[in-house]
Amino acid sequence: MTTRALLAGLPHRRAFALAWPMIVANVSVPLVGLVDTAMLGHFSDTANLGAVAAGSIVLSAAYWVLSFLRLGTTSLVGRALGAGRRLDTISHLQRSLLLAGVIAAALLVIQWVLIPLAMTIVAPPGEVRELATTYAQIRIHSLPAVLGTSVITGYFIGSQDTRRPLAIAVTVNVLNLGLDIAFVGGFGWGASGAAWATMAAEWVGLALAIVLLWRFLDPELRARLRRWRGQGLRRRWRSLLTMNADLAIRTTLLYVALTFLTAAGGRISEDVLAANAILLQLTLLASYGLDGYAHAAEAMSAKAIGTKDVRELHRVNLAATVPALVIAGAFTAVFLLAQDQFIALMTDLPGLSATTAEYYHWAAWLPLISVAAYQLDGIFIGTGQSRIMRNTMLLAVLGVYLPAFLIPAWIAGEASNDALWLAFTLLNVARGVLLGAAYWRLSRTRGWLRTAEA
């Protein structure tokens, strides 16, 4: 295959059509978080604000790890669709919904033990811990809705539709915003009001997702979805469970790496802890733009590998990756050129501003350094290569990230924030290099086709 043939007529428009709704959906999330904070900051007190922060940390960790339900559904549905097995997409959806229901039920049963235990770790004793526990115990009752919506969103993305997930995300976030204003600002319910607002919005999101799914399906697929018995749902669980287990390990390791960055920074000094929190917000901001094209790579690569067309796989991956590189470069350029403005926007404390400026360059260059890992994650999720993702993340975290920080700290006798950010940067480099090497190997050995069946 010549380079000209590979580049000719790349499906850039299709990649953009899939990417932009996810970018908009992602951007709506931090805006609601800002409103949550503003409402509590103006109409409540520091105890309620701290309670929501502590409760959100615990729930966000759980939801992040459980995101494998969305990822696995996207891959299985996309590959089945590419292979022309439309009815199988409903079977994959039903199995994922059943798995989501079992997980939600189990966590709701044991949450009376897990949540108080988690709060003893993340929340200080006294009023804040009590409020945080109440907040989390209210919000966790929307877990079935969150997981169900996640699975349906995965079905839409696997079916090459990202506009319906956008509609769901925007509806949930706007409703959460409005209820927050009413419950916290109007009724003065504090942290409990914020929890009730989020829980109500997430159940409405599930209802909307079900309606949109029903309207999305044609009569034949609707009839298949109505029937839960006699559809062979007791069989063919291995691919779903294996993929989800791999993705759960991979996602947990990534969360551990981010948590370690925060915890290790806090052990250095309070200013370093706060500065790292600001810099991680910049990293999170950049991820919103990059995630859109990673989702596009997921959807398009899943369909391409389902058709067993490796040439098309390379073409759609290029179509999603080129604009992602441009976006990553733009983020890095803007971060570098507007350093003073970004720091001033986040804090006006002189000491914290100086500390943030000292380490700012690490976060500024991270989008460009991390873009390969983002895109390859999307490609490997879409093509069902979850074992490779799990193994490369294990090697990157345990073989690169932790040694890169701990060994110099042990030699020097003290921890350094520069060493911490260097280790985090090397983690993202290692992820990109290892997945890139795996991509090259699979292309040379035609290993992509081994997971074409879903």
GIZIMO-V292368 format. One line per field, one symbol per residue. ss: DSSP state (@ for helix, = for strand, . for the rest). phi: phi as a letter, one per 20 degrees, with the letter a starting at -180 (. if undefined). burial: b if it has 24 or more other ideal C-beta (glycine too) atoms within 12 Angstrom, else e. Layout:
BEGIN
ss = ???
phi = ???
burial = ???
END
This chain:
BEGIN
ss = ..@@@@@....@@@@@@@@@@@@@@@@@@@@@@@@@@@@@@@@..@@@@@@@@@@@@@@@@@@@@..@@@@@@@@@@@@@@@...@@@@@@@@@@@@@@@@@@@@@@@@@@@@@@@@@@@@@....@@@@@@@@@@@@@@@@@@@@@@@@@@@@@@@@....@@@@@@@@@@@@@@@@@@@@@@@@...@@@@@@@@@@@@@@@@@@@@@@@@@@@..@@@@@@@@...........@@@@@@@@@@@@@@@@@@@@@@@@@@@@@@@.@@@@@@@@@@@@@@@@@@@@@@@@@@@@@@@@@@@@@...@@@@@@@@@@@@@@@@@@@@@@@@@@@@.@@@@@@@@...@@@@@@@@@@@@@@@@@@@@@@@@@@@@@@@@@...@@@@@@@@@@@@@@@@@@@@@@@@@@@....@@@@@@@@@@@@@@@@@@@@@@@@@@@@@.@@@@@...
phi = .fffffefmffffffffeffffffffffffffgffgfffffedccfffffffffffgffffffffffffffffgffffffffendffffffffffffffffffffffffeffeffgffffeddffoffffffffgffffffeggffffffffffffffemcdffgffffffffffgfffgfffefeememffffffffffffffgfgffffffffffegfffffffeddmdmffdmefffffffffffffffffffffffgfffffffafffgfffffffffffgffffffgfffffgffffffffemdfffgffffffeegfffffffffffffffdgffffffebdegffffffffdfffffefgffefffgffggfffgemeffffffffgfffeecffffefffffffnbecffffffffffgfffgfffffffffffffdlfgffdffc
burial = eeeeeeeeebbbebbbbbbbbbbbbbbbbeebbebbbebbeebbeebbbbbbbbbbbbbbbbbbbbbbbbbbbbbbbbbbbbbebebbbbbbbbbbbbbbeebbeebbeebeebbeebbeebbeeeebbbbbbbbbbbbbbbbbbbbbbbbbbbbbbbbbbbbbbbbbbbbbbbbbbebbbebbbeeebbbbbbbbbbbbbbbbbbebbbebbeebbeeebeebbeeeeeeebeeeeebbebbbbbbbbbbbbbbbbbbbbbebbeebeebbbbbbbbbbbbbbbbbbbbbbbbbbbbbbbbbbbbbeebebbbbbbbbbbbbbbebbeebbeebeeebeebbeebeeeeebbebbbbbbebbbbbbbbbbbbbbbbbbbbbbbbbbbbbbbbbbbbeebbbebbeeeeeeeeebbbbbbbbbbbbbbbbbbebbbebbeebbeeeebeebbeb
END
